[in-house]
Structures are given as C-alpha cells and as structure tokens.
Amino acid sequence: MLDIAMLNAFVVEAKAATYVGGGVARPPCRPSSHDIGYERGNWRYLDSYFGGTDFAGQEVVWFADEPVWAMNYFGCVIAPDLINGTAAGTVIKTALSAMYREGRFLGGMEFDHPFGRYIDRSEGDCARFAGHECIMVDGQKAYMLDYRGGLIIP
C-alpha cells in the first residue's frame, strides 16, 4: 500500500521544483504540450499542459514506474483588463511557493500580492480532492483555475 504522507511530501517537493521553482522544460510528450518534470529515487512527476493565458493540463506521479496519482486542471484569465497572464503567473508562483514551504499543496490559502489577492479552496486530501483557485483584483475575479485529482487505483 502506498504511504499517503510520503506521496503528499513528494508531490509538494515536485511542484516546488517544477513550475514554481523554474524547473527545466522537457521535450513535449504530446504535440504542442509544455512538459516539466521531476524525479527522486523511485518517484517521478510530470506536469504536462497546453495553452498559455488559458490552459489545461495534467500532473502525474509514478512510483517504481507505476502511475499512482494524478491531477487535472483548467485555468484562464477571465478579466484581461484587470490582469494579464504574466502578472497572474507571478501571483500564483509567489502564493504557491509560500504554500509549499508549509509542506502542503491543498487546503485554504489566501495571499496578498501587489497584482492581486490569491485565494485557494479545496476539499479532500491527497488521496482524492477537488479545488478552485482565483485571483481577485479590485474586488473582481480576474483569473480562475479548477482542479481535481487523487490516487490511481488499478
């Protein structure tokens, strides 16, 4: 049986080392995908997404070459007059860095940044979860992302 605490710790480590940590892009595994990965011992992580300002993607974790966990997401700038993709990315990376330093990637999070207020809400734990993140600018939702995921059980 997979140790959920070890999985959660690896997911946080991998997320911190890839998108948020400026990890090195990998060759695309699918036409036009943007891929970034991380490995440690028997653990392997891949974040593969399509798009830019509006985007969709999937993160997968393998243990000993078996897929054990995945998360799907879709995000978009919904008020381009309030925030652009670059500014949204800056807010997200700063807020998520703070969350990962707490050793987690789920749970409530609110973070104030000069470009906007980041808010994340989720239900569940690493084994099965769903959530929503957004950036508020001047009291209006300017960016949003929905995500869900959990264990892969054959």
N, CA and C of each residue as an Amber inpcrd file, in Angstrom:
protein
   462
   0.8450000  -1.1930000   0.0000000   0.0000000   0.0000000   0.0000000
   0.8850000   1.2490000   0.0000000   0.5220000   2.2090000  -0.8080000
   1.2730000   3.4450000  -0.9240000   1.0940000   4.3060000   0.3220000
   2.1750000   4.8370000   0.8330000   2.1390000   5.7160000   2.0040000
   1.6960000   7.1100000   1.5470000   0.4960000   7.5250000   1.9570000
  -0.0810000   8.8050000   1.5180000   0.7740000   9.9840000   1.9780000
   1.3300000   9.9140000   3.1850000   2.1730000  11.0110000   3.6780000
   3.4170000  11.1620000   2.8120000   4.0170000  10.0460000   2.3980000
   5.1930000  10.1100000   1.5210000   4.8060000  10.6560000   0.1470000
   3.6590000  10.2230000  -0.3600000   3.1730000  10.7290000  -1.6430000
   2.9460000  12.2320000  -1.5640000   2.2510000  12.6840000  -0.5390000
   1.9790000  14.1120000  -0.3700000   3.2870000  14.9100000  -0.3190000
   4.2610000  14.4140000   0.4400000   5.5510000  15.1010000   0.5480000
   6.2500000  15.1690000  -0.8080000   6.1770000  14.0770000  -1.5890000
   6.8040000  14.0880000  -2.9080000   6.0950000  15.0510000  -3.8470000
   4.7630000  15.0720000  -3.8190000   4.0080000  15.9900000  -4.6830000
   4.4120000  17.4380000  -4.3780000   4.4820000  17.8000000  -3.1080000
   4.8770000  19.1600000  -2.7220000   6.2980000  19.4480000  -3.2170000
   7.2040000  18.5100000  -2.9990000   8.6020000  18.6690000  -3.4390000
   8.6780000  18.8580000  -4.9600000   7.9430000  18.0320000  -5.6970000
   7.9710000  18.0950000  -7.1570000   7.3550000  19.3870000  -7.6780000
   6.2250000  19.7810000  -7.1170000   5.5850000  21.0260000  -7.5400000
   6.5060000  22.2210000  -7.2700000   7.1650000  22.2290000  -6.1140000
   8.0620000  23.3310000  -5.7650000   9.2620000  23.3930000  -6.7040000
   9.6890000  22.2460000  -7.2360000  10.8730000  22.1960000  -8.0940000
  10.5700000  22.4320000  -9.5670000   9.2930000  22.3930000  -9.9600000
   8.9730000  22.4800000 -11.3800000   8.4140000  23.8550000 -11.7460000
   7.1080000  23.9920000 -11.8920000   6.5280000  25.2680000 -12.3220000
   6.9220000  26.4140000 -11.3990000   6.7220000  26.2420000 -10.1180000
   7.0140000  27.3100000  -9.1570000   8.5080000  27.5690000  -9.0480000
   9.3050000  26.5100000  -9.1220000  10.7490000  26.6380000  -8.9390000
  11.5320000  26.9040000 -10.2080000  10.8340000  27.1050000 -11.3160000
  11.5390000  27.3950000 -12.5660000  12.2730000  26.1990000 -13.1320000
  11.7030000  25.0070000 -12.9570000  12.3280000  23.7930000 -13.4810000
  12.4940000  23.8420000 -14.9920000  13.3610000  22.9890000 -15.4990000
  13.7020000  22.9670000 -16.9190000  12.6280000  22.2240000 -17.7170000
  12.2100000  22.8540000 -18.8050000  11.2170000  22.2250000 -19.6790000
  11.8030000  20.9650000 -20.2940000  10.9300000  19.9940000 -20.5170000
  11.3190000  18.7410000 -21.1630000  10.7340000  18.7110000 -22.5650000
  11.2520000  17.8300000 -23.4150000  10.6200000  17.6960000 -24.7330000
   9.1470000  17.3190000 -24.5550000   8.2750000  17.8500000 -25.4070000
   6.8480000  17.5530000 -25.2540000   6.5600000  16.0650000 -25.4390000
   5.7110000  15.5350000 -24.5560000   5.3210000  14.1270000 -24.6760000
   4.1350000  13.9650000 -25.6190000   3.4560000  15.0810000 -25.9520000
   2.3470000  15.0970000 -26.9000000   2.5230000  16.3380000 -27.7790000
   2.0190000  16.3320000 -29.0130000   2.1870000  17.5010000 -29.8700000
   1.7010000  18.7900000 -29.2000000   2.5460000  19.7980000 -29.1640000
   2.2660000  21.1400000 -28.6410000   2.1090000  21.2160000 -27.1300000
   2.4320000  20.1440000 -26.3910000   2.3390000  20.2300000 -24.9310000
   3.5850000  20.9090000 -24.3700000   3.4150000  21.4940000 -23.1880000
   4.5130000  22.0580000 -22.4120000   4.7140000  21.1020000 -21.2390000
   5.9000000  20.5140000 -21.1370000   6.1440000  19.4930000 -20.1250000
   7.2950000  19.8990000 -19.2170000   7.1230000  19.6170000 -17.9410000
   8.1610000  19.8620000 -16.9580000   8.0800000  18.7300000 -15.9290000
   9.2120000  18.1670000 -15.5670000   9.1860000  17.0040000 -14.6950000
  10.2070000  17.0650000 -13.5780000  10.1060000  16.0640000 -12.7180000
  10.9810000  15.9700000 -11.5530000  11.0870000  14.5030000 -11.1580000
  12.2610000  14.0880000 -10.7100000  12.4680000  12.7100000 -10.2860000
  13.3180000  12.6680000  -9.0250000  13.0090000  11.6920000  -8.1670000
  13.8330000  11.3940000  -6.9950000  13.6310000   9.9300000  -6.6530000
  14.7110000   9.1730000  -6.7220000  14.6300000   7.7420000  -6.4220000
  13.6040000   7.0490000  -7.3000000  12.6830000   6.3020000  -6.6820000
  11.6350000   5.5990000  -7.4150000  10.4710000   6.4970000  -7.8200000
  10.4910000   7.7520000  -7.3910000   9.3940000   8.6940000  -7.6610000
   9.6690000   9.4710000  -8.9410000   8.6040000   9.6900000  -9.7290000
   8.6980000  10.5150000 -10.9360000   7.4180000  11.3360000 -11.0560000
   7.5690000  12.5870000 -11.4850000   6.4500000  13.5360000 -11.6050000
   6.5310000  14.2080000 -12.9570000   5.3930000  14.4010000 -13.5990000
   5.3240000  15.1280000 -14.8590000   4.1080000  16.0320000 -14.8500000
   4.3260000  17.3100000 -15.1560000   3.2520000  18.2770000 -15.3720000
   3.2620000  18.5570000 -16.8660000   2.1650000  18.2620000 -17.5390000
   2.0580000  18.4390000 -18.9830000   0.7930000  19.2500000 -19.2660000
   0.9700000  20.3970000 -19.9600000  -0.1940000  21.2560000 -20.1950000
  -0.1640000  21.8590000 -21.5890000  -1.3110000  22.3920000 -21.9790000
  -1.4880000  23.0490000 -23.2740000  -1.9980000  24.4600000 -23.0330000
  -1.5460000  25.3930000 -23.8650000  -2.0440000  26.7600000 -23.7910000
  -1.0730000  27.6770000 -23.0940000  -1.5790000  28.8620000 -22.7530000
  -0.7790000  29.8910000 -22.1110000  -1.6260000  30.6560000 -21.1190000
  -2.2540000  31.7370000 -21.5760000  -3.1260000  32.5220000 -20.7010000
  -4.3450000  31.6970000 -20.2890000  -4.9010000  30.9400000 -21.2150000
  -5.9400000  29.9520000 -20.9370000  -5.2810000  28.5970000 -21.1910000
  -5.3930000  27.6650000 -20.2490000  -4.6030000  26.4370000 -20.3310000
  -5.3130000  25.2730000 -19.6550000  -4.9190000  24.0780000 -20.0510000
  -5.4190000  22.8440000 -19.4380000  -4.2510000  21.8850000 -19.3040000
  -4.2540000  21.1040000 -18.2190000  -3.1470000  20.1880000 -18.0460000
  -3.4160000  19.0620000 -17.0850000  -2.3840000  18.2550000 -16.9230000
  -2.4520000  17.0990000 -16.0400000  -1.0830000  16.8900000 -15.4030000
  -1.1020000  16.5750000 -14.1050000   0.0950000  16.1850000 -13.3880000
  -0.0530000  14.7100000 -13.0310000   1.0280000  13.9550000 -13.1720000
   1.0050000  12.5320000 -12.8470000   2.2340000  12.2060000 -12.0130000
   2.0510000  11.3140000 -11.0190000   3.1600000  10.7910000 -10.2240000
   3.2150000   9.2870000 -10.4480000   4.4410000   8.8050000 -10.6940000
   4.7010000   7.3800000 -10.7930000   5.5740000   6.9640000  -9.6180000
   5.3490000   5.7670000  -9.1190000   6.2490000   5.1750000  -8.1320000
   6.6680000   3.8240000  -8.6930000   7.9780000   3.6230000  -8.8160000
   8.5210000   2.3880000  -9.4080000   7.8640000   2.1150000 -10.7620000
   7.7610000   3.1640000 -11.5760000   7.2230000   3.1070000 -12.9420000
   5.7380000   2.7660000 -13.0430000   5.0240000   2.8300000 -11.9390000
   3.5710000   2.6340000 -11.9610000   2.8770000   3.9540000 -11.6540000
   1.8980000   4.3780000 -12.4690000   1.1790000   5.6100000 -12.1510000
   0.3630000   5.4160000 -10.8730000   0.5250000   6.3520000  -9.9210000
  -0.1540000   6.2030000  -8.6230000  -1.0370000   7.3910000  -8.2590000
  -0.8550000   8.5280000  -8.9430000  -1.5770000   9.7500000  -8.5660000
  -1.6670000  10.6550000  -9.7730000  -2.7630000  11.3990000  -9.8860000
  -2.9020000  12.3590000 -10.9840000  -3.8020000  13.5130000 -10.5580000
  -3.6080000  14.6410000 -11.2340000  -4.4400000  15.8240000 -11.0400000
  -4.6540000  16.4780000 -12.4020000  -5.9020000  16.8560000 -12.6910000
  -6.2360000  17.5890000 -13.9100000  -6.6340000  19.0100000 -13.5430000
  -6.3640000  19.9590000 -14.4520000  -6.7000000  21.3500000 -14.1660000
  -7.0100000  22.1230000 -15.4410000  -7.8090000  23.1830000 -15.2750000
  -8.0860000  24.1490000 -16.3390000  -8.1060000  25.5250000 -15.7080000
  -7.3420000  26.4540000 -16.2820000  -7.3020000  27.8170000 -15.7670000
  -7.3610000  28.8360000 -16.8880000  -7.7990000  30.0510000 -16.5330000
  -7.8910000  31.0990000 -17.5460000  -7.9700000  32.4800000 -16.8920000
  -7.5090000  33.4550000 -17.6410000  -7.7130000  34.8480000 -17.2700000
  -9.1160000  35.2010000 -17.7380000  -9.9640000  35.6610000 -16.8150000
 -11.3440000  35.9730000 -17.1780000 -11.6110000  37.4750000 -17.2320000
 -10.6320000  38.2760000 -16.7950000 -10.7580000  39.7320000 -16.8740000
  -9.4110000  40.3010000 -17.3270000  -9.1300000  40.2200000 -18.6510000
  -7.8310000  40.6740000 -19.1420000  -7.5930000  42.1740000 -18.9600000
  -8.6480000  42.9220000 -18.6740000  -8.4750000  44.3470000 -18.3900000
  -7.9370000  44.5630000 -16.9720000  -8.0130000  43.5090000 -16.1050000
  -7.5340000  43.6180000 -14.7240000  -6.1970000  42.9270000 -14.4880000
  -5.9380000  41.8470000 -15.2330000  -4.6820000  41.1070000 -15.0500000
  -4.3440000  40.3910000 -16.3520000  -3.0600000  40.2770000 -16.6500000
  -2.6390000  39.5090000 -17.8190000  -2.0010000  38.1980000 -17.3560000
  -1.6630000  37.3360000 -18.2940000  -1.1120000  36.0340000 -17.9610000
   0.1970000  36.1060000 -17.1940000   1.0430000  37.0600000 -17.5440000
   2.3330000  37.2000000 -16.8650000   2.1480000  37.5990000 -15.4100000
   1.2960000  38.5770000 -15.1590000   1.0390000  39.0180000 -13.7810000
   0.3590000  37.9120000 -12.9810000  -0.5950000  37.2100000 -13.5980000
  -1.2610000  36.1000000 -12.9020000  -0.2390000  35.0380000 -12.5250000
   0.6610000  34.7050000 -13.4380000   1.7010000  33.7210000 -13.1540000
   2.5880000  34.1380000 -11.9960000   2.9050000  35.4070000 -11.9200000
   3.7250000  35.9240000 -10.8190000   3.0130000  35.7480000  -9.4830000
   1.7320000  36.1020000  -9.4420000   0.9500000  35.9520000  -8.2080000
   0.8820000  34.4790000  -7.8110000   0.5830000  33.6240000  -8.7650000
   0.4280000  32.1950000  -8.4830000   1.7340000  31.6010000  -7.9710000
   2.8320000  31.8780000  -8.6440000   4.1180000  31.3170000  -8.2150000
   4.4980000  31.7890000  -6.8170000   4.2490000  33.0440000  -6.5090000
   4.5890000  33.5750000  -5.1870000   3.7180000  32.9360000  -4.1080000
   2.4160000  32.8390000  -4.3660000   1.4960000  32.2470000  -3.3850000
   1.7750000  30.7590000  -3.1850000   1.9710000  30.0240000  -4.2870000
   2.2160000  28.5940000  -4.1620000   3.5530000  28.3100000  -3.4850000
   4.5460000  29.1380000  -3.7240000   5.8320000  28.9720000  -3.0260000
   5.6240000  29.0320000  -1.5150000   4.8060000  29.9760000  -1.0670000
   4.5170000  30.0970000   0.3680000   3.7820000  28.8600000   0.8770000
   2.8320000  28.3470000   0.0910000   2.0850000  27.1540000   0.4980000
   3.0120000  25.9410000   0.5750000   3.8640000  25.7590000  -0.4230000
   4.7560000  24.6040000  -0.4500000   5.7560000  24.6530000   0.7050000
   6.1750000  25.8450000   1.0970000   7.0740000  25.9620000   2.2540000
   6.3950000  25.4670000   3.5300000   5.0620000  25.4690000   3.5480000
   4.3050000  24.9230000   4.6830000   4.1610000  23.4090000   4.5710000
   4.6930000  22.8040000   3.4940000   4.6500000  21.3580000   3.3130000
   3.3230000  20.8390000   2.8090000   2.5830000  21.6640000   2.0710000
   1.2650000  21.2390000   1.5870000   0.9760000  21.8400000   0.2170000
   0.0060000  21.2260000  -0.4660000  -0.4700000  21.7800000  -1.7350000
  -1.9930000  21.8810000  -1.7500000  -2.6440000  21.4620000  -0.6740000
  -4.0940000  21.5360000  -0.5550000  -4.4730000  22.3300000   0.6830000
  -5.7240000  22.7330000   0.7320000  -6.2210000  23.4640000   1.8970000
  -6.3890000  24.9310000   1.5910000  -7.0110000  25.6070000   2.4870000
  -7.2590000  27.0300000   2.2920000  -5.9770000  27.8340000   2.2200000
  -5.9650000  28.8130000   1.3370000  -4.8060000  29.6950000   1.2060000
  -5.2950000  31.0320000   0.6820000  -4.9010000  32.0860000   1.3550000
  -5.1290000  33.4360000   0.8470000  -3.8020000  34.1530000   0.9360000
  -3.4820000  34.8720000  -0.1320000  -2.1700000  35.5010000  -0.2160000
  -2.3180000  36.8290000  -0.9450000  -1.8610000  37.8880000  -0.3180000
  -1.9230000  39.2120000  -0.9440000  -0.6360000  39.5180000  -1.6810000
  -0.7920000  39.9830000  -2.9050000   0.3280000  40.3520000  -3.7700000
  -0.0330000  41.7020000  -4.3930000   0.9380000  42.5090000  -4.7480000
   0.6110000  43.7980000  -5.3820000  -0.2620000  43.6780000  -6.6390000
  -0.1950000  42.5320000  -7.3450000  -1.0040000  42.3510000  -8.5560000
  -2.4020000  41.8190000  -8.2640000  -2.6500000  41.3160000  -7.0460000
  -3.9710000  40.7810000  -6.7220000  -3.9370000  39.8690000  -5.5180000
  -5.1240000  39.4710000  -5.0860000  -5.2680000  38.5770000  -3.9310000
  -5.5350000  37.1550000  -4.4340000  -4.6320000  36.2430000  -4.0890000
  -4.7530000  34.8360000  -4.4630000  -5.5870000  34.1250000  -3.4110000
  -6.5750000  33.3520000  -3.8630000  -7.4250000  32.5780000  -2.9610000
  -7.5240000  31.1600000  -3.5020000  -7.2840000  30.1830000  -2.6270000
  -7.4080000  28.7780000  -2.9990000  -8.2720000  28.0750000  -1.9700000
  -9.2320000  27.2870000  -2.4440000 -10.0950000  26.4850000  -1.5810000
 -10.1300000  25.0710000  -2.1530000 -10.0450000  24.0790000  -1.2740000
 -10.1340000  22.7060000  -1.7460000 -10.8160000  21.8390000  -0.6960000
 -11.3040000  20.6950000  -1.1550000 -11.9030000  19.6870000  -0.2830000
 -11.1590000  18.3910000  -0.5100000 -11.0170000  17.5920000   0.5500000
 -10.3710000  16.3010000   0.4390000  -8.9120000  16.3630000   0.8310000
  -8.2230000  15.2720000   0.5290000  -6.7980000  15.1940000   0.8180000
  -6.0920000  14.6200000  -0.4030000  -4.8330000  14.3160000  -0.2710000
  -4.0280000  13.8570000  -1.3930000  -4.6390000  12.6460000  -2.0890000
  -5.3800000  11.8180000  -1.3690000  -5.9720000  10.6120000  -1.9430000
  -7.1270000  10.9080000  -2.8920000  -7.8840000  12.0000000  -2.6430000
  -8.9900000  12.4130000  -3.5130000  -9.3780000  13.8280000  -3.1380000
  -9.3440000  14.7270000  -4.1010000  -9.5720000  16.1320000  -3.8020000
 -10.1310000  16.8790000  -5.0020000 -10.6760000  18.0620000  -4.7350000
 -11.1310000  18.9950000  -5.7660000 -10.9530000  20.3910000  -5.2030000
 -10.6450000  21.3410000  -6.0860000 -10.4500000  22.6890000  -5.5960000
 -10.5860000  23.7460000  -6.6690000 -10.4810000  24.9820000  -6.2160000
 -10.6270000  26.1530000  -7.0750000  -9.6710000  27.2270000  -6.5670000
  -8.9180000  27.8190000  -7.4770000  -8.0810000  28.9600000  -7.1100000
  -8.4950000  30.1400000  -7.9720000  -8.3040000  31.3390000  -7.4230000
  -8.6100000  32.5330000  -8.1980000  -7.7080000  33.6720000  -7.7580000
  -7.6690000  34.6950000  -8.5750000  -7.0020000  35.9400000  -8.2340000
  -8.0520000  37.0360000  -8.3300000  -8.1910000  37.7630000  -7.2370000
  -9.1180000  38.8890000  -7.1790000  -8.3260000  40.1830000  -7.3710000
  -8.8390000  41.0540000  -8.2270000  -8.2330000  42.3680000  -8.4550000
  -9.3390000  43.4040000  -8.2970000  -9.1360000  44.3380000  -7.3950000
 -10.1450000  45.3730000  -7.1320000 -11.5270000  44.7680000  -6.8500000
 -11.5500000  43.6590000  -6.1000000 -12.8060000  43.0350000  -5.7160000
 -13.4640000  42.1960000  -6.7900000 -12.8100000  42.0270000  -7.9350000
 -13.3770000  41.2370000  -9.0250000 -12.4930000  40.0390000  -9.3220000
 -13.1290000  38.9110000  -9.6590000 -12.3660000  37.7270000 -10.0480000
 -11.7660000  37.9770000 -11.4250000 -10.4310000  37.9320000 -11.5000000
  -9.7320000  38.2140000 -12.7470000  -9.1260000  36.9650000 -13.3830000
  -8.8660000  35.9450000 -12.5720000  -8.2770000  34.6840000 -13.0130000
  -8.9070000  33.5610000 -12.2060000  -9.0570000  32.3800000 -12.8150000
  -9.5860000  31.2350000 -12.0810000  -8.9990000  29.9450000 -12.6160000
  -8.9520000  28.9400000 -11.7400000  -8.4980000  27.6080000 -12.1170000
  -9.2480000  26.5940000 -11.2680000  -9.7450000  25.5270000 -11.9190000
 -10.3740000  24.4130000 -11.2110000  -9.4640000  23.2010000 -11.3410000
  -9.3760000  22.4180000 -10.2750000  -8.5280000  21.2320000 -10.2810000
  -9.1770000  20.1070000  -9.4900000  -8.7990000  18.8880000  -9.8240000
  -9.2570000  17.7120000  -9.0870000  -8.2850000  16.5750000  -9.3580000
  -8.2250000  15.6510000  -8.3960000  -7.3340000  14.5260000  -8.5900000
  -7.3220000  13.5830000  -7.4100000  -6.3480000  12.6860000  -7.4310000
  -6.1990000  11.7180000  -6.3600000  -5.4610000  10.4800000  -6.8070000
  -5.5830000   9.4440000  -5.9950000  -4.9020000   8.1780000  -6.2550000
  -5.4320000   7.5160000  -7.5070000  -4.5430000   6.8500000  -8.2040000
  -4.9130000   5.9970000  -9.3380000  -4.8740000   4.5730000  -8.7990000
  -6.0090000   3.8890000  -8.8600000  -6.1020000   2.5340000  -8.3320000
  -6.4650000   1.5960000  -9.4740000  -5.5710000   0.6590000  -9.8060000
  -5.8620000  -0.2550000 -10.9340000  -7.0190000  -1.1960000 -10.6280000
